[in-house]
Amino acid sequence: MDTKKNIIFSKLKKKEISTLVKAINLTRFLDKKKFTKKTSIKKWLWQYVKLPTKKTYCYLVKKNQTIIGYFHVPIYKISINRKNYLIGNVQDVAISKLYRGFGIFKKLSKFALNDLKDKVDLLYTFPNNLSLKNFIKHNTFSFFKYVPLYIKTTFLNFINKKKLENNQKIIIKNYVDRKIDKLFKRFSANHSIHLVRDKSFLKWRYADSPKGKVFVVSLTDRNNLLATLIIKKTTIFGCSCIAILDFAFKGKVENLSILINNFYSHLKIKFKIKAYFILFTYFVNNENFFFKNNFLLIPKFLTPRKINILFKLFNKRLITNFNKKPSWLITLGDWDVF
């Protein structure tokens, strides 16, 4: 098979969306086993057309007019030291199994990055093991940090479990209101780098997501909002669990601890939801204290999919912001798997 003949690279056209979705589902098989759920036109449109910026760049590689690879980059607003920029998230990328190992992905990514350099300020991605080398070696992405995963069992209480205080309540909703929006904005501002998590982003990412129902769980004291979690029931390690997709809190980190240690019992009683453990990730200044009292670290060798965050700068003025590892707010919600 001559893999070099009749190979073309192009940007996605609107009329090609349905064909692309079919191609995506054909590439999601590995060793005769499906390793991720099938997508649909509805899910694709939500993820790449209906996002708050309404901007997505999708690049294709074709052989004899058949799509054999793709490179998705939805665009978000990101705040870096309180100034807004455009960031692309290199998400769903793949080459059909028959055409892997011939350098086609390298050429596709070069085609995409050459077009993106004048459209966004920077890119970030969470590559799997198959594409990690390509992003670092061939596409000159820089490694930022391994994102650790933590779990908390729902059937065993930690010794230092924080209990609800006299006037504190757990409130469960399925939407983001003005107070929660304000809390997320203030919390995000504590980090030098973060996606702009405004009401339109939170509504699109969670309330409108076709990937499954989410709950917005909050801790209040009288009429004062102290902490909020955006959670989803999912399956990890073959077990039912609750993933904390996003969160925000004000004041001491203990407010987050109290909410994390108490929301499950309310969820279990009100919605009959059962889970074996809670999955979470977050970088905090005093993380040893926070995680010791709330979670257990999942060792790297037990993590089925390691979450490494890489970035690539196009806006040279941002270089000084990344010379020293900044405080970059990363949650499970940043990862397009959920």
N, C-alpha and C positions, 0 to 999 in steps of 0.2 A: 504494500500500500504506500503510495507516494503522498506523504503528509504535507508536502510543500506546494503542491499544485492546487490552484483554485481556492486558495485561502485568502479571505478578505476580512478586514477589520472595519467596523462601522459603529455609529451611534444608533441606539434603539429608536425606531419610528413607532408612532402610536399604533399603526395597523399591525405591528409585529408583536404586540403584547401577548395575545393569546398563544401564538406560536412559541414565544419565549417561556411562558408558564409551562407548556408541555415539555419543552427542553429541560427546564429546571427539574421537573419530576423524574425525567429519565436519568439525570445525572445523580440523583439521590439514592443510589444503590451502591453498595460496596461489598464485594465478596458474596454476591447474591442475597445480601440482607439489606433491608431498608434501614438506614441509620438516622433518618430524620423524617418527620411527618411530611406528607405531600402538601404543597401549597395550592392555592386557588387564585383565580383572577381577583376575587373579592379581597383576599389577604394581600395580594401583590399591590393592588390599587391603594389599599389602606397604608401599606408600608412605604410606598414610593411615589404616590401621587397626592394623597390627602394629608400629608404631613404639614406642619404649620408653615414652613417656608415655601411650600409648593415647588420646591426645587429638588430634582434628582437627576443624576447623570448615570446612564446605563450604557455600557459598551459591549459589543458583540463580536465574536469571531465566527465566521461561517466557512464551510467548505461545500462547494457546489450549491450555494444558497441555503444550506441546512445549518442551523445554529448548533455549534459544537462547544461553545463556551460563552461566558458572560461575566460582567464585572459591574456590580451595583454600588453606587455611591450616593445615598441620600444626604441632603445638606441640612444642617442645624445651625442655630445661633449659639455661639459660645462666648462666655465672658472671661476675659483674661485681664487680671488686675483692674476690674471694673470697666473695661472697654469691650464692646461687642465686636465679634469677628464672625466669619463664616467657616464652619468646619465640615468636612466630608467624612462620613463613616463608611469605610470600605467594608461592606457587609457580605453579601452573598456572591461569592466568586467560585467558579468551577470550570473545568474542562472535561468534556465527555471522556469516559474511561479509555476508549479506543485511541484517543489522541494525546494521552498523557505521556510525558517523558520525551517529547520532541521539541521542547522549548516554546511551545505555543502560548502557554500562560505568561511566560516572560515577555513575549512580544505584545500580547494583549494588554498586560499591565503597563508596559512602556507607552503604548498607544493611548491608554486612558490617562496616565499621569501627565503626559505631554499636553493633553487637552485641559486637564484640571488645574494646571499650574497658574493659569490666569483667571480662574473662576473662584477659587477658595483660598483662604489664608493658610490652612493646614488640613491634614488628614489624620485620622486615627483608626485603628483596627484591632480586633481580637482574633488573630489567625489561629487555625488549628495546626496540628503538627505537620500536616501535609504541605502547608503553604508558608509556615514560619520562616524557613530558610530563604524562600523566594523574596519575601518582603524585606528581609534584612540585607541579604547579599546582593540581590539583583535590583531591588527597588529603593535601596538606601533608606529604609525606615529605621528609626532609632528605637531601641528598647527603653521603655519607661519603667515598668514595674510588673512583677508577677502579682496578680490579684488574688489574695488568699480567700479561701472559703471557710466559713465557720458554721457549726451546727449546734443546736440546742435540742435535746430530747424533750418531748412533751409529757413523758410519763415519769420523769425524775426531776425533782426540784433541786436547784442549786442551793448550797448551804446559805449563801447570802442573798436569797431571793428577796427582792424588794416588794413590799405589799402596798396596796392602795392606801393612801392616807384618808383622813376623815371626809374631806369634801371632793375627793377625786373620783372621776367616773370614766368608764370606757364607753365610747360612742362609736357605733359602726354604721357607715354609709357606703354608697356605691358611686359617689360623685365628689368633686372637689368644689368647695364653696369659697367665698371671699377670704375667710379667716385662714383656711388651709393654704390658699394661694399665697397669702401674705407671709405665712410661716415658712413656706418653701423658699420664697425670695430672700428672706432674711437669713435663713440657714445657709443657703447656697453662697451668699455673700461672704460667709466666713472662710471660704476657700478661694485661693487666688485663681483657680481655673475650674470652671463648671459649665455644663450645658445650661442654657437659659431655660429654667423650669418654670415658665409662667403658666397661667391657667390654660391657654390654648395648647401648650405642649402636653401638660398633664392630662387634659381631656382627650387629646388625640392618642397619646401613648398608652393610656390605661382604660379610661371609660369607653372609648370607641374601638378598642382593640378587638379583633375577631379571634384572638388567640386564647380566649377564655376569660371567665368572669373574675374581676378583682374586687377586693373590699378595701375601703378606706377606714382605717381604725385609728381613733384618736384618744388621747388622754387629756382630760380637762379638769380644772380646779375651779369650781363654781362656773363662771363664764369665761374663764381664761384657758386658752388652748396652749398646752405644754409640749405635746409631741404627736406626730402622726406617722403611721405606717401605711404603705400601699402594698397589699399582699395578694398572693394568688396560690391556690392549691395546685400542686403539680406532682410529678413522679420522678424521684431521683434514686439511683441505686435500686430500682425496682420497688421502692417503697413510697407510700403516700406521704407527702410533706407539704409544708407551707414555705414558699419563697418570699422573702421580704424584698420586693422589687425596688422600692424607693422609700424614703423617710425624711423627716425633718423634725428638729426639736429646738427649743430655746432654753436658755439657762444652763444648768448643770447637766452633764451627760446622764446623771441619775434619772432624769425624767424619761429618757429613752429606755433605760434599764427597767423602770417600773412598768412602762407600756409593754415592752417585750416579754416581761415575766408574767403578765396578767391578761393579755388580750386573748390568748388561746382558749382559756376556760369560758370566756364570754362567747367566742365564736362557736365553740363546741355545743354550748347550751342553746344558743339562739338559732343556729343554722345547721345543727347536727353534723358538723364537719369534724372528721377524725383524721389525725395525722400523727406520724411517728416522730418527726423532728421538724425543726425550723431551720431554714438555710438563710445565711446572711453574709454580706461582705461590707466592709467600711474601713477607711483609714482615719484614725483619730490621733490627736497628739499624745494622749495617755492611754494608748490602746491596750497595754498590758493589764491595767486596772480594769478597763471596760470589759475586755473579752474574758479575763479570768473569772469575773463574776457573772458572766452570762453565757459563754459559748466554749466549745471545744474546737480547736483548729483541725481541719482535715489535712492530713499529711499529703504532700505532693504526689507520692506514688499511689495514693488511693483516689486521687481526683481523676474521674473518667475523661474530663476535658479541661486541661489547664488553661486558665485565663491569663494570657499575657497581653498587656496593652503596649502597642507600638504607635509611634507618631512620625509624621513627616511634615516639615515646615516648607511652605512656599513663600510666606511673607517673612523676609529676612529681618524685619524689625522685631520679630518675636523671639529671635535667638536668645537674647539675654534672659528672657523669661524662663527658658528651659535649661540654661546652663547649670542652675542649681535646681534640684528636684523640687518643683513647686507642690503646693497642696492642691491636688487634682481630685475633685469629688467624683468618685466612681461608684456606681451601684449596679445591682443585677439588672436594673432597668436599662442601663446603657448597652447591655449585651442583647443582641437581637434574637437570641434563642428563645427568650421568654416572651 
